Amino acid sequence: MRENIYSIPPDERFLPALVHGVFEGPLLGDWPRSGPFWLTDVTIFLPTRRARLVLSEAFADALGGGTLLPDIRTFGGDDADEEPFLDVDGSTPYPGAVSSMVRRFLLSELVEKWLAEKPASGDGDDIIANPAHVLNLADSLARLIDDFETEGVEATKIRSVVPDELAGRWLQTLEFLEIALAAWPGILAERSEIDGATLRNLSLGRQAATLERRFGNRPVIAAGSTGSVPATAQLLKAITRLPRGVLVLPGLDTTMPERVFDALLD
């Protein structure tokens, strides 16, 4: 296993073990652990805001007071005060993310309009345009939009997917999906907003691009994420390339052969 990649076994409590790794383990290498402020030079990235709070409590319990905590952040950032990267690369703030509730009702309006304009087929397969069906279809569109953005796939590529055995039904499905492919982006542009998944990917990309200038030679630890989101995986890779960047994975099999481990990292 690479020297700056570690793992905490699944039978151990992850965050307390992480605290132990900072104080007494190998995570900081030869970084000096003296004086009341040494921990403030350490930055730790975690997957969720709840993990941030629990880790802060774990550090406070371990210290017993008398010193400051490390800089604990989430991947992508979830608070306005977690955007310190604007003054690093000179970028302007990103547009605000549309709320999930507003998006649900805006998509419902588009679905309702599409159903109203759709001629009856007469074969008994027409979708009933009651509120429950409309909201269900809107939620399905929202999940599809987020899936495309999360995986970094251009949504319009779905137009080229035409299964031969479903060609007739697919044309109707594709017509419905145009809500997500064309109508929804237009509404976001009018509102000067973006989807939450888009904002997360942009924030993760900015973090990855500005890590070295932001943290330099100071210790940076990424913990608890397996990089299942491509944008998060890129940030993890960028952290491992820092002079003192460390990756702590949950429950990784450390006994696997080197060639298998290298293949997983590729």
N, C-alpha and C positions, 0 to 999 in steps of 0.2 A: 504494500500500500504506500502511496506517496506520503512524504514526510509531513505535509501540512494538511492531511485529511485524516480525521479521527472518527470514531464511532462510539456511541454509548449503547450498551446492550439493552435489549427490550425489557429485561427483568429489573433494571434500575430506574429510579425516578429521574427523568431526563434533566429537568432544570436544576435540582440540587446537585446532580453529578456535574453539570456544566459549571456551577459556581465553584465546586471543588477543583475542577480542571483549570479554572482561572487562577485560583489561589495557590494550589499546590501541584497541579498537573503540568503537562507539557504545552498547554495552549499558548502561553505567552513567551515560551523560550527563555532567553536571557534578559527579557525586559525587566527593569528594576521594579521591585515591589516594596518601595520604602517611601516614607512621607505620607501626609494625610491626603494628598491629591493624586496619587499615582493611578488610581482607578479611572479618573476622569479622562485619561488618554486612551482608554480602551473602548472600542465601539463594538456592540453586539447587535446583529440583525436576527430577528425572530419572525415567524410566519404571521402571528396574530397579535392584536392589541392586548388580549387577555394574557398571552404568554409574557408580554412585556411587564404587565403588572405583577404577575406571579414571580417572575425573575427578580424584579426590583425588591419584592418582599423577601425573597430568598437571600439576596445580597445583604439587605438590612439586618436580617436575622443572623447571618454569618459574621457581620462586622460588629454588631452590638452598638452601633452609633459611633460617632467620632470621625467620620470621613465621608467623602462624597461618593456617589454611585457611578458606575460606568455609563456611557452614553448608549442607551438601549433603544433601538429603532425597529420598525417593521419593514419587511420587503415592500418597496413601492411607496411606503409612507401612508398613514391613514389620518393624519392631522395636519392642519395648516402649518404648525410649528415644526413639522418634519420635512419641510422643503428648503433645506439650506443650500440646495444646489443651484438656485437661481443666480446667486452672486458669484458662482464659480465659473460658469460658462457663458454668462451674459444673456441667458435666455429669458424670454418673457414667460409669465405664468401661463399654464395651460387653461383652456376653457373649463368651466365648471361641468360636472357630471350631472346628467339628468337623473332625478330621483326615480327609484324603482316604481313607486306608485304613479307618478306622472307618466312614466313610460308605459305602464300597463294600460292606463286609460287612453293615451294617445294611440297606441297600437290597437286598442279595442275599437276606436273610432274608424281607423283604417280598415279593420276586419269587417266591421258593420257596413261600411260603404261598399266594400268588395262583394259582400253577400247580397246587398241590395241590387247591385248592378249585374249579378250573375243570373243568367236566364235559367229557368227551371228545366231540368233534363227530362222529367217525366218517367224516369226509371226507378223512382223511389229512393235514390241515393243522395238526394239534395240535403245539404246541411241545414238544420233548423237554426234560424237566427234568433235564438233566445239569449238572454244575458249570460247564462252559464256557458253556453257553447262559444259565445263571442270572447269571453274572458279566457276560456281554456285555449282557444286558438291564439289569442294575444300572448298568453304566457308561453306557448310553444314557440312562437316567433321570437320572443325575448330570449329564450334559452338558445335558440339557433344563432341569433346575433352574437350572444356572448361566446358560444362555442367557436364560431369563426374567428372572433377577435382573440380569444385565449390561445388558440392554436396557431395564430398568425397566418391564417389562410384567407386569401381574397374571396369574399363572398360570391362575387360574380362567376367564379369558376364552376359553381353548381349548375350553371346553364348548360355546360358541356356534358353533364352526366345524364344520359338518356338510356335507361335499361330497355332493351328491345321488347322484353315481355311485358313491360309496363308503359310502353310508349304513349298510348292514349291517355291513361290516367296521369302519366307524368306531365303531360302538357298542361293539364288542369292544376296539378300541384305546383308546377313552375310559375304559372300565372298567379297563384296565391302567394308564392314566395317573393314575387316582385315587390310585395309590400316591404319586405325586409331588404331587398336588393336595391330598390330605387326610391320608393316613397319615404321610408324612414330616414335614410341619410339626408334627404331634402328637408325634412322637418327639423332634424338636428341642426342643419346649417342655418335655417331660419331663426332658430332659438339661440344660436351661438353656443351650443352645448355639445357634449360628447357622451358616449356610453361609459358606464363605470369601468367596464373591462378595458376599454380603450385608454382611459385615464391611467389605469393600473399599469398597462404595458408601457405607456409613455414614461411614467414615473420610474419604472424599473429600468428602462433603457437609459434614462438620464442618470440614474444612480450608477449604473455600470460604466457609463462614459466618463463620469467625473470622479470616480473612486480615487484614483491615484493623486489627482490634484487636491482632492478634499482631505485625504487622510495621510498621504505621504508614507512615512516609515512607521507610523503608529500601528498598534495591533488592531486588526479588524477580524471579528469572528462571525461567521454565518452558521447558525445552528437551527436544527429542527426541520429543515426543508429538504425534500428529496428532488426538487427541481422538476416537478411534474408539469408545471406551466413553463413553456419555452422561454418566455421573457425572464422568469425567475432563474432558470437554468443558466442563462447568459450572465446574469448578475453573479451567481455562485462561481461561475468560471472566472469572471473578472476578479472576484475577491481572492481566489486561490492564486492569482498571478501577482498580487500585491507583495511587497517585501516581507510583511508580517501578516499576510492574510491566511486565515485558517477556516477550514470547513469541518463542521461536526455533524455527522449524519446519524439519524435515529435507527438503531438496530441493523447496521450493515454487517454482512458476513465477512469478518476479517480473516477467515481461514481460506477464502477462495484463492486459487492460483493467480499469480501476477498477470498472466496473459488474459485471464477472464476479467480481472479487474480493469485492465487497460481497455479491453473491448467494451465494457460497460461505460467507461468514461468517454469513449469515442462517439 
